[in-house]
Structures are given as structure tokens and as C-alpha cells.
Amino acid sequence: MNKIGEGITPQSQEKRDLLVLLERAQSRSGYLSQELIAELAESLGLSISEVYGVASFYSFLSIKPQGRNVIRICKSIPCYLKDAQTIIEGVRKEIGIKPGETTPDGRFSFELTNCIGACDRAPAMMVNNDVHVDLTPKKISQILKVYK
Ligand code: FES
């Protein structure tokens, strides 16, 4: 008997797809609420802490409400070495909040993230799904104007 696939049940398949399901749930609801995490855990036969652990681990998932636009500045070493801290400060001055916060008008949430795959053009950041590279403090204001 072929052993490949043995032990893979629909439930274990869903466990492996937890990240995908969390991403879909977040895109529908804006963030992963406690209720949503509990529902997902029950439907997959997982504990709430298992689902919460994944939801809170990845920087692209959020367990709290987000602004209309999410700024994610890369904090990994290549960007750090290209002075990402100056970009972080530039964004902080431009929108008036620190990483982990959302502007009172809900326009922006500000996060730090690990590598976004643009290391050769560091420092880099994402705003929603848009990647911005070769950042300088001067570029920050121009970039953020586009996002209402
Ligand atoms: S280290 Fe910043 S984009 Fe890769």
C-alpha cells in the first residue's frame, strides 16, 4: 500500500491551510477578531490558542482593527544597514504615530515587518500591497499622499 498521503485527513489538510484561511478571513473582515479566531478554531478542530498563535505571529495578519492603509516598513538587517531607522522616523513624523498604532482618523496603521523581498533596493516598505523601494525621507511624504 502506498504510504504517501496516509494520515492526511480533510481536517489535517485544513490545519496546513490555516495561514491561507486566516489571510482570507482577514481580507473579508479587515482583521482577525477574537470571535473570528474562535469560529475558525472550532471549524478546524483546533484550539483557540493554536489559531491565535498563528494569527499573532505573522506580521501580515492582524488581531486588532487596522486603518484603511497599512504601512509596513522592513526592519530586517539589509534594510537596517541602509538606514531604515531614518525612514521609520520619517513616517512617524509624517503621520504622527509610532509602529503598532493607527491614526485617529483611521487613515493609516503603521507596522514594522520582516523582509518583504526587496533587499536589493533597501530600504523598502509596503503600503497595503504596494512595494516602495530606495526610500529616502523626502520620498515618504510623496508616497503617502496617494493613500487616502
Ligand atoms: S531586508 Fe528589507 S526588503 Fe529584504
Backbone and ligand atoms as CSV (ligand in chain L), in Angstrom:
chain,resi,resn,atom,element,x,y,z
A,1,MET,N,N,0.842,-1.194,0.000
A,1,MET,CA,C,0.000,0.000,0.000
A,1,MET,C,C,0.882,1.251,0.000
A,2,ASN,N,N,0.510,2.210,-0.790
A,2,ASN,CA,C,1.233,3.463,-0.880
A,2,ASN,C,C,1.074,4.265,0.412
A,3,LYS,N,N,2.206,4.645,1.018
A,3,LYS,CA,C,2.159,5.382,2.292
A,3,LYS,C,C,1.988,6.887,2.075
A,4,ILE,N,N,2.229,7.343,0.878
A,4,ILE,CA,C,2.114,8.783,0.639
A,4,ILE,C,C,0.659,9.199,0.822
A,5,GLY,N,N,0.465,10.205,1.629
A,5,GLY,CA,C,-0.884,10.706,1.866
A,5,GLY,C,C,-1.580,10.003,3.008
A,6,GLU,N,N,-0.960,8.929,3.525
A,6,GLU,CA,C,-1.569,8.230,4.650
A,6,GLU,C,C,-1.627,9.157,5.861
A,7,GLY,N,N,-2.734,9.172,6.509
A,7,GLY,CA,C,-2.877,10.013,7.694
A,7,GLY,C,C,-3.308,11.432,7.381
A,8,ILE,N,N,-3.375,11.737,6.085
A,8,ILE,CA,C,-3.846,13.077,5.740
A,8,ILE,C,C,-5.355,13.017,5.626
A,9,THR,N,N,-6.005,13.682,6.515
A,9,THR,CA,C,-7.465,13.729,6.513
A,9,THR,C,C,-7.877,15.126,6.079
A,10,PRO,N,N,-9.143,15.301,5.759
A,10,PRO,CA,C,-9.567,16.665,5.430
A,10,PRO,C,C,-9.226,17.637,6.552
A,11,GLN,N,N,-9.309,17.181,7.805
A,11,GLN,CA,C,-9.025,18.079,8.922
A,11,GLN,C,C,-7.543,18.492,8.928
A,12,SER,N,N,-6.628,17.529,8.750
A,12,SER,CA,C,-5.212,17.892,8.779
A,12,SER,C,C,-4.856,18.759,7.574
A,13,GLN,N,N,-5.519,18.528,6.464
A,13,GLN,CA,C,-5.310,19.402,5.301
A,13,GLN,C,C,-5.696,20.833,5.667
A,14,GLU,N,N,-6.794,20.979,6.364
A,14,GLU,CA,C,-7.227,22.325,6.753
A,14,GLU,C,C,-6.249,22.961,7.737
A,15,LYS,N,N,-5.653,22.127,8.604
A,15,LYS,CA,C,-4.667,22.679,9.541
A,15,LYS,C,C,-3.499,23.287,8.771
A,16,ARG,N,N,-3.059,22.567,7.743
A,16,ARG,CA,C,-1.934,23.074,6.963
A,16,ARG,C,C,-2.301,24.343,6.212
A,17,ASP,N,N,-3.569,24.484,5.960
A,17,ASP,CA,C,-4.011,25.673,5.227
A,17,ASP,C,C,-4.452,26.795,6.163
A,18,LEU,N,N,-4.164,26.659,7.438
A,18,LEU,CA,C,-4.624,27.653,8.409
A,18,LEU,C,C,-4.196,29.065,8.028
A,19,LEU,N,N,-2.969,29.205,7.605
A,19,LEU,CA,C,-2.479,30.535,7.248
A,19,LEU,C,C,-3.297,31.134,6.102
A,20,VAL,N,N,-3.588,30.314,5.114
A,20,VAL,CA,C,-4.384,30.790,3.972
A,20,VAL,C,C,-5.786,31.180,4.445
A,21,LEU,N,N,-6.361,30.357,5.308
A,21,LEU,CA,C,-7.700,30.665,5.816
A,21,LEU,C,C,-7.701,31.943,6.642
A,22,LEU,N,N,-6.656,32.149,7.417
A,22,LEU,CA,C,-6.560,33.374,8.209
A,22,LEU,C,C,-6.421,34.597,7.296
A,23,GLU,N,N,-5.618,34.473,6.255
A,23,GLU,CA,C,-5.470,35.593,5.311
A,23,GLU,C,C,-6.798,35.932,4.652
A,24,ARG,N,N,-7.533,34.894,4.248
A,24,ARG,CA,C,-8.841,35.130,3.610
A,24,ARG,C,C,-9.803,35.790,4.593
A,25,ALA,N,N,-9.816,35.280,5.812
A,25,ALA,CA,C,-10.719,35.836,6.827
A,25,ALA,C,C,-10.370,37.292,7.086
A,26,GLN,N,N,-9.089,37.597,7.135
A,26,GLN,CA,C,-8.677,38.979,7.374
A,26,GLN,C,C,-9.069,39.881,6.210
A,27,SER,N,N,-8.928,39.384,4.990
A,27,SER,CA,C,-9.286,40.239,3.848
A,27,SER,C,C,-10.793,40.492,3.813
A,28,ARG,N,N,-11.588,39.572,4.328
A,28,ARG,CA,C,-13.048,39.788,4.386
A,28,ARG,C,C,-13.425,40.730,5.525
A,29,SER,N,N,-12.768,40.563,6.680
A,29,SER,CA,C,-13.211,41.266,7.885
A,29,SER,C,C,-12.306,42.424,8.305
A,30,GLY,N,N,-11.166,42.573,7.657
A,30,GLY,CA,C,-10.260,43.667,7.993
A,30,GLY,C,C,-9.234,43.289,9.050
A,31,TYR,N,N,-9.614,42.429,9.963
A,31,TYR,CA,C,-8.679,41.930,10.970
A,31,TYR,C,C,-9.253,40.649,11.578
A,32,LEU,N,N,-8.452,39.996,12.407
A,32,LEU,CA,C,-8.857,38.707,12.969
A,32,LEU,C,C,-9.330,38.924,14.408
A,33,SER,N,N,-10.618,39.089,14.548
A,33,SER,CA,C,-11.197,39.329,15.872
A,33,SER,C,C,-11.150,38.047,16.708
A,34,GLN,N,N,-11.338,38.209,18.002
A,34,GLN,CA,C,-11.375,37.031,18.889
A,34,GLN,C,C,-12.478,36.074,18.469
A,35,GLU,N,N,-13.635,36.636,18.079
A,35,GLU,CA,C,-14.759,35.796,17.651
A,35,GLU,C,C,-14.397,35.009,16.393
A,36,LEU,N,N,-13.747,35.690,15.453
A,36,LEU,CA,C,-13.373,35.042,14.208
A,36,LEU,C,C,-12.360,33.922,14.463
A,37,ILE,N,N,-11.416,34.189,15.342
A,37,ILE,CA,C,-10.410,33.173,15.676
A,37,ILE,C,C,-11.089,31.970,16.342
A,38,ALA,N,N,-12.026,32.234,17.235
A,38,ALA,CA,C,-12.730,31.143,17.918
A,38,ALA,C,C,-13.556,30.319,16.931
A,39,GLU,N,N,-14.237,30.991,15.998
A,39,GLU,CA,C,-15.037,30.282,14.983
A,39,GLU,C,C,-14.144,29.410,14.107
A,40,LEU,N,N,-13.030,29.983,13.683
A,40,LEU,CA,C,-12.104,29.254,12.817
A,40,LEU,C,C,-11.537,28.039,13.561
A,41,ALA,N,N,-11.166,28.243,14.822
A,41,ALA,CA,C,-10.624,27.140,15.619
A,41,ALA,C,C,-11.639,26.013,15.721
A,42,GLU,N,N,-12.881,26.363,16.003
A,42,GLU,CA,C,-13.914,25.330,16.145
A,42,GLU,C,C,-14.142,24.596,14.826
A,43,SER,N,N,-14.192,25.357,13.737
A,43,SER,CA,C,-14.467,24.710,12.448
A,43,SER,C,C,-13.329,23.805,12.000
A,44,LEU,N,N,-12.100,24.081,12.461
A,44,LEU,CA,C,-10.945,23.268,12.051
A,44,LEU,C,C,-10.576,22.214,13.089
A,45,GLY,N,N,-11.263,22.218,14.221
A,45,GLY,CA,C,-10.939,21.259,15.273
A,45,GLY,C,C,-9.619,21.581,15.960
A,46,LEU,N,N,-9.260,22.858,15.981
A,46,LEU,CA,C,-8.026,23.295,16.642
A,46,LEU,C,C,-8.387,24.053,17.909
A,47,SER,N,N,-7.403,24.223,18.786
A,47,SER,CA,C,-7.659,25.045,19.966
A,47,SER,C,C,-7.565,26.516,19.573
A,48,ILE,N,N,-8.233,27.352,20.348
A,48,ILE,CA,C,-8.170,28.791,20.089
A,48,ILE,C,C,-6.727,29.271,20.193
A,49,SER,N,N,-5.973,28.737,21.139
A,49,SER,CA,C,-4.586,29.192,21.306
A,49,SER,C,C,-3.718,28.820,20.099
A,50,GLU,N,N,-4.002,27.680,19.470
A,50,GLU,CA,C,-3.243,27.323,18.258
A,50,GLU,C,C,-3.491,28.347,17.152
A,51,VAL,N,N,-4.761,28.666,16.936
A,51,VAL,CA,C,-5.112,29.607,15.869
A,51,VAL,C,C,-4.610,31.010,16.232
A,52,TYR,N,N,-4.788,31.388,17.484
A,52,TYR,CA,C,-4.316,32.700,17.931
A,52,TYR,C,C,-2.793,32.804,17.761
A,53,GLY,N,N,-2.084,31.729,18.079
A,53,GLY,CA,C,-0.624,31.716,17.959
A,53,GLY,C,C,-0.170,32.027,16.543
A,54,VAL,N,N,-0.847,31.445,15.560
A,54,VAL,CA,C,-0.503,31.715,14.162
A,54,VAL,C,C,-0.930,33.138,13.794
A,55,ALA,N,N,-2.140,33.514,14.186
A,55,ALA,CA,C,-2.673,34.839,13.820
A,55,ALA,C,C,-1.827,35.962,14.389
A,56,SER,N,N,-1.253,35.758,15.556
A,56,SER,CA,C,-0.473,36.830,16.186
A,56,SER,C,C,1.006,36.771,15.817
A,57,PHE,N,N,1.446,35.691,15.185
A,57,PHE,CA,C,2.868,35.540,14.856
A,57,PHE,C,C,3.249,36.304,13.589
A,58,TYR,N,N,2.417,36.201,12.569
A,58,TYR,CA,C,2.781,36.769,11.270
A,58,TYR,C,C,2.431,38.249,11.186
A,59,SER,N,N,3.393,39.052,10.719
A,59,SER,CA,C,3.158,40.492,10.692
A,59,SER,C,C,2.116,40.895,9.660
A,60,PHE,N,N,1.806,40.015,8.726
A,60,PHE,CA,C,0.798,40.351,7.724
A,60,PHE,C,C,-0.613,40.009,8.201
A,61,LEU,N,N,-0.699,39.444,9.376
A,61,LEU,CA,C,-2.015,39.198,9.965
A,61,LEU,C,C,-2.176,40.141,11.140
A,62,SER,N,N,-3.403,40.567,11.371
A,62,SER,CA,C,-3.624,41.499,12.471
A,62,SER,C,C,-4.772,41.027,13.363
A,63,ILE,N,N,-4.521,41.087,14.650
A,63,ILE,CA,C,-5.564,40.691,15.607
A,63,ILE,C,C,-6.248,41.919,16.205
A,64,LYS,N,N,-5.976,43.079,15.601
A,64,LYS,CA,C,-6.688,44.292,16.032
A,64,LYS,C,C,-7.095,45.068,14.778
A,65,PRO,N,N,-8.118,45.904,14.909
A,65,PRO,CA,C,-8.574,46.654,13.727
A,65,PRO,C,C,-7.451,47.486,13.120
A,66,GLN,N,N,-7.437,47.564,11.787
A,66,GLN,CA,C,-6.406,48.298,11.061
A,66,GLN,C,C,-6.999,49.527,10.387
A,67,GLY,N,N,-6.129,50.493,10.075
A,67,GLY,CA,C,-6.547,51.650,9.309
A,67,GLY,C,C,-6.839,51.259,7.864
A,68,ARG,N,N,-7.334,52.231,7.089
A,68,ARG,CA,C,-7.647,51.948,5.675
A,68,ARG,C,C,-6.398,51.574,4.891
A,69,ASN,N,N,-5.259,52.115,5.304
A,69,ASN,CA,C,-3.977,51.817,4.649
A,69,ASN,C,C,-2.986,51.343,5.700
A,70,VAL,N,N,-2.296,50.262,5.390
A,70,VAL,CA,C,-1.337,49.723,6.347
A,70,VAL,C,C,0.080,49.896,5.793
A,71,ILE,N,N,0.882,50.668,6.530
A,71,ILE,CA,C,2.284,50.902,6.168
A,71,ILE,C,C,3.109,49.862,6.901
A,72,ARG,N,N,3.935,49.128,6.149
A,72,ARG,CA,C,4.819,48.139,6.775
A,72,ARG,C,C,6.249,48.439,6.336
A,73,ILE,N,N,7.066,48.885,7.261
A,73,ILE,CA,C,8.472,49.166,6.945
A,73,ILE,C,C,9.310,47.961,7.334
A,74,CYS,N,N,10.189,47.564,6.410
A,74,CYS,CA,C,11.054,46.419,6.672
A,74,CYS,C,C,12.084,46.768,7.743
A,75,LYS,N,N,12.205,45.878,8.715
A,75,LYS,CA,C,13.159,46.096,9.815
A,75,LYS,C,C,14.295,45.062,9.796
A,76,SER,N,N,14.363,44.273,8.714
A,76,SER,CA,C,15.406,43.241,8.640
A,76,SER,C,C,16.776,43.869,8.352
A,77,ILE,N,N,17.819,43.078,8.546
A,77,ILE,CA,C,19.191,43.595,8.534
A,77,ILE,C,C,19.564,44.396,7.274
A,78,PRO,N,N,19.319,43.883,6.046
A,78,PRO,CA,C,19.733,44.683,4.876
A,78,PRO,C,C,19.099,46.075,4.861
A,79,CYS,N,N,17.837,46.173,5.221
A,79,CYS,CA,C,17.196,47.498,5.277
A,79,CYS,C,C,17.734,48.298,6.453
A,80,TYR,N,N,17.963,47.629,7.566
A,80,TYR,CA,C,18.519,48.310,8.734
A,80,TYR,C,C,19.863,48.954,8.389
A,81,LEU,N,N,20.696,48.193,7.647
A,81,LEU,CA,C,22.013,48.699,7.271
A,81,LEU,C,C,21.939,49.845,6.264
A,82,LYS,N,N,20.804,49.946,5.577
A,82,LYS,CA,C,20.603,51.067,4.642
A,82,LYS,C,C,19.761,52.162,5.293
A,83,ASP,N,N,19.809,52.216,6.602
A,83,ASP,CA,C,19.225,53.309,7.379
A,83,ASP,C,C,17.691,53.323,7.399
A,84,ALA,N,N,17.111,52.152,7.534
A,84,ALA,CA,C,15.646,52.072,7.645
A,84,ALA,C,C,15.124,52.872,8.839
A,85,GLN,N,N,15.977,53.044,9.860
A,85,GLN,CA,C,15.534,53.784,11.035
A,85,GLN,C,C,15.155,55.225,10.667
A,86,THR,N,N,15.870,55.803,9.720
A,86,THR,CA,C,15.532,57.156,9.253
A,86,THR,C,C,14.160,57.159,8.570
A,87,ILE,N,N,13.867,56.106,7.844
A,87,ILE,CA,C,12.568,56.001,7.172
A,87,ILE,C,C,11.469,55.828,8.211
A,88,ILE,N,N,11.730,55.009,9.203
A,88,ILE,CA,C,10.754,54.811,10.281
A,88,ILE,C,C,10.450,56.149,10.961
A,89,GLU,N,N,11.506,56.894,11.231
A,89,GLU,CA,C,11.315,58.214,11.854
A,89,GLU,C,C,10.559,59.158,10.926
A,90,GLY,N,N,10.882,59.090,9.625
A,90,GLY,CA,C,10.193,59.942,8.644
A,90,GLY,C,C,8.700,59.653,8.596
A,91,VAL,N,N,8.339,58.397,8.602
A,91,VAL,CA,C,6.918,58.030,8.586
A,91,VAL,C,C,6.267,58.459,9.895
A,92,ARG,N,N,6.976,58.242,10.973
A,92,ARG,CA,C,6.429,58.622,12.287
A,92,ARG,C,C,6.118,60.125,12.315
A,93,LYS,N,N,7.040,60.925,11.802
A,93,LYS,CA,C,6.799,62.384,11.768
A,93,LYS,C,C,5.661,62.734,10.813
A,94,GLU,N,N,5.606,62.055,9.680
A,94,GLU,CA,C,4.602,62.372,8.652
A,94,GLU,C,C,3.179,62.073,9.123
A,95,ILE,N,N,2.991,60.961,9.807
A,95,ILE,CA,C,1.610,60.582,10.172
A,95,ILE,C,C,1.350,60.685,11.670
A,96,GLY,N,N,2.379,60.970,12.458
A,96,GLY,CA,C,2.174,61.271,13.865
A,96,GLY,C,C,1.898,60.096,14.776
A,97,ILE,N,N,2.233,58.895,14.330
A,97,ILE,CA,C,2.054,57.721,15.204
A,97,ILE,C,C,3.299,56.851,15.161
A,98,LYS,N,N,3.393,55.965,16.152
A,98,LYS,CA,C,4.526,55.032,16.233
A,98,LYS,C,C,4.121,53.684,15.631
A,99,PRO,N,N,5.111,52.848,15.316
A,99,PRO,CA,C,4.785,51.488,14.877
A,99,PRO,C,C,3.867,50.805,15.893
A,100,GLY,N,N,2.855,50.093,15.379
A,100,GLY,CA,C,1.892,49.419,16.240
A,100,GLY,C,C,0.638,50.234,16.482
A,101,GLU,N,N,0.621,51.470,15.935
A,101,GLU,CA,C,-0.538,52.338,16.177
A,101,GLU,C,C,-1.302,52.613,14.878
A,102,THR,N,N,-2.506,53.162,15.069
A,102,THR,CA,C,-3.359,53.580,13.955
A,102,THR,C,C,-3.724,55.041,14.172
A,103,THR,N,N,-3.718,55.820,13.098
A,103,THR,CA,C,-4.070,57.239,13.232
A,103,THR,C,C,-5.519,57.366,13.714
A,104,PRO,N,N,-5.817,58.416,14.466
A,104,PRO,CA,C,-7.179,58.587,14.988
A,104,PRO,C,C,-8.249,58.631,13.893
A,105,ASP,N,N,-7.882,59.124,12.696
A,105,ASP,CA,C,-8.869,59.176,11.605
A,105,ASP,C,C,-8.974,57.856,10.844
A,106,GLY,N,N,-8.196,56.869,11.249
A,106,GLY,CA,C,-8.264,55.551,10.605
A,106,GLY,C,C,-7.609,55.506,9.236
A,107,ARG,N,N,-6.895,56.554,8.853
A,107,ARG,CA,C,-6.279,56.558,7.518
A,107,ARG,C,C,-5.111,55.585,7.419
A,108,PHE,N,N,-4.277,55.542,8.464
A,108,PHE,CA,C,-3.080,54.691,8.413
A,108,PHE,C,C,-2.917,53.844,9.674
A,109,SER,N,N,-2.451,52.625,9.466
A,109,SER,CA,C,-1.843,51.846,10.545
A,109,SER,C,C,-0.368,51.736,10.183
A,110,PHE,N,N,0.464,51.657,11.188
A,110,PHE,CA,C,1.915,51.671,10.972
A,110,PHE,C,C,2.506,50.443,11.652
A,111,GLU,N,N,3.192,49.608,10.868
A,111,GLU,CA,C,3.785,48.378,11.391
A,111,GLU,C,C,5.225,48.253,10.914
A,112,LEU,N,N,6.002,47.487,11.650
A,112,LEU,CA,C,7.319,47.064,11.176
A,112,LEU,C,C,7.184,45.602,10.796
A,113,THR,N,N,7.956,45.194,9.798
A,113,THR,CA,C,7.832,43.823,9.338
A,113,THR,C,C,9.205,43.259,8.998
A,114,ASN,N,N,9.251,41.965,8.801
A,114,ASN,CA,C,10.484,41.340,8.328
A,114,ASN,C,C,10.564,41.510,6.817
A,115,CYS,N,N,11.641,41.027,6.245
A,115,CYS,CA,C,11.950,41.211,4.824
A,115,CYS,C,C,10.729,41.054,3.920
A,116,ILE,N,N,10.584,41.989,2.982
A,116,ILE,CA,C,9.487,41.925,2.023
A,116,ILE,C,C,10.008,41.582,0.622
A,117,GLY,N,N,11.252,41.145,0.555
A,117,GLY,CA,C,11.796,40.646,-0.710
A,117,GLY,C,C,12.334,41.727,-1.635
A,118,ALA,N,N,12.635,42.887,-1.107
A,118,ALA,CA,C,13.168,43.964,-1.943
A,118,ALA,C,C,14.524,44.421,-1.405
A,119,CYS,N,N,15.286,43.487,-0.852
A,119,CYS,CA,C,16.547,43.802,-0.172
A,119,CYS,C,C,17.535,44.530,-1.082
A,120,ASP,N,N,17.532,44.191,-2.380
A,120,ASP,CA,C,18.488,44.813,-3.295
A,120,ASP,C,C,18.186,46.287,-3.523
A,121,ARG,N,N,17.018,46.715,-3.071
A,121,ARG,CA,C,16.658,48.140,-3.222
A,121,ARG,C,C,16.233,48.724,-1.877
A,122,ALA,N,N,16.929,48.295,-0.843
A,122,ALA,CA,C,16.653,48.756,0.510
A,122,ALA,C,C,17.024,50.226,0.655
A,123,PRO,N,N,16.384,50.928,1.588
A,123,PRO,CA,C,15.310,50.467,2.460
A,123,PRO,C,C,13.970,50.423,1.718
A,124,ALA,N,N,13.114,49.517,2.199
A,124,ALA,CA,C,11.859,49.273,1.497
A,124,ALA,C,C,10.692,49.232,2.478
A,125,MET,N,N,9.516,49.496,1.932
A,125,MET,CA,C,8.302,49.374,2.743
A,125,MET,C,C,7.145,48.982,1.833
A,126,MET,N,N,6.087,48.547,2.444
A,126,MET,CA,C,4.850,48.279,1.714
A,126,MET,C,C,3.782,49.208,2.264
A,127,VAL,N,N,2.928,49.677,1.386
A,127,VAL,CA,C,1.689,50.328,1.808
A,127,VAL,C,C,0.600,49.491,1.151
A,128,ASN,N,N,-0.183,48.856,1.975
A,128,ASN,CA,C,-1.148,47.852,1.515
A,128,ASN,C,C,-0.377,46.793,0.717
A,129,ASN,N,N,-0.690,46.607,-0.571
A,129,ASN,CA,C,0.049,45.614,-1.352
A,129,ASN,C,C,1.109,46.229,-2.258
A,130,ASP,N,N,1.337,47.530,-2.130
A,130,ASP,CA,C,2.319,48.216,-2.984
A,130,ASP,C,C,3.681,48.234,-2.297
A,131,VAL,N,N,4.708,47.858,-3.063
A,131,VAL,CA,C,6.075,47.884,-2.533
A,131,VAL,C,C,6.749,49.182,-2.976
A,132,HIS,N,N,7.383,49.874,-2.032
A,132,HIS,CA,C,8.123,51.105,-2.319
A,132,HIS,C,C,9.576,50.879,-1.901
A,133,VAL,N,N,10.499,51.218,-2.808
A,133,VAL,CA,C,11.909,50.889,-2.583
A,133,VAL,C,C,12.795,52.129,-2.691
A,134,ASP,N,N,14.083,51.928,-2.382
A,134,ASP,CA,C,15.064,53.029,-2.439
A,134,ASP,C,C,14.532,54.251,-1.696
A,135,LEU,N,N,13.975,54.013,-0.537
A,135,LEU,CA,C,13.311,55.089,0.195
A,135,LEU,C,C,14.300,56.105,0.733
A,136,THR,N,N,13.848,57.329,0.732
A,136,THR,CA,C,14.555,58.419,1.406
A,136,THR,C,C,13.500,59.166,2.210
A,137,PRO,N,N,13.915,59.923,3.204
A,137,PRO,CA,C,12.915,60.690,3.965
A,137,PRO,C,C,12.081,61.601,3.064
A,138,LYS,N,N,12.689,62.176,2.029
A,138,LYS,CA,C,11.947,63.066,1.115
A,138,LYS,C,C,10.835,62.334,0.369
A,139,LYS,N,N,11.054,61.071,0.050
A,139,LYS,CA,C,10.054,60.316,-0.722
A,139,LYS,C,C,8.815,59.978,0.102
A,140,ILE,N,N,8.969,59.912,1.404
A,140,ILE,CA,C,7.886,59.438,2.265
A,140,ILE,C,C,6.601,60.249,2.068
A,141,SER,N,N,6.729,61.556,2.128
A,141,SER,CA,C,5.563,62.417,2.018
A,141,SER,C,C,4.862,62.223,0.668
A,142,GLN,N,N,5.645,62.176,-0.405
A,142,GLN,CA,C,5.065,61.987,-1.744
A,142,GLN,C,C,4.339,60.649,-1.845
A,143,ILE,N,N,4.946,59.624,-1.315
A,143,ILE,CA,C,4.340,58.285,-1.384
A,143,ILE,C,C,3.023,58.257,-0.612
A,144,LEU,N,N,3.036,58.790,0.582
A,144,LEU,CA,C,1.858,58.653,1.447
A,144,LEU,C,C,0.686,59.525,0.987
A,145,LYS,N,N,0.963,60.575,0.223
A,145,LYS,CA,C,-0.132,61.441,-0.291
A,145,LYS,C,C,-1.143,60.658,-1.107
A,146,VAL,N,N,-0.688,59.631,-1.768
A,146,VAL,CA,C,-1.550,58.858,-2.667
A,146,VAL,C,C,-2.620,58.075,-1.906
A,147,TYR,N,N,-2.336,57.757,-0.671
A,147,TYR,CA,C,-3.230,56.876,0.103
A,147,TYR,C,C,-4.173,57.702,0.952
A,148,LYS,N,N,-5.444,57.662,0.607
A,148,LYS,CA,C,-6.459,58.491,1.298
A,148,LYS,C,C,-7.195,57.718,2.385
L,1,FES,S1,S,15.684,43.186,4.208
L,1,FES,FE1,FE,14.305,44.778,3.792
L,1,FES,S2,S,13.330,44.111,1.979
L,1,FES,FE2,FE,14.619,42.460,2.485
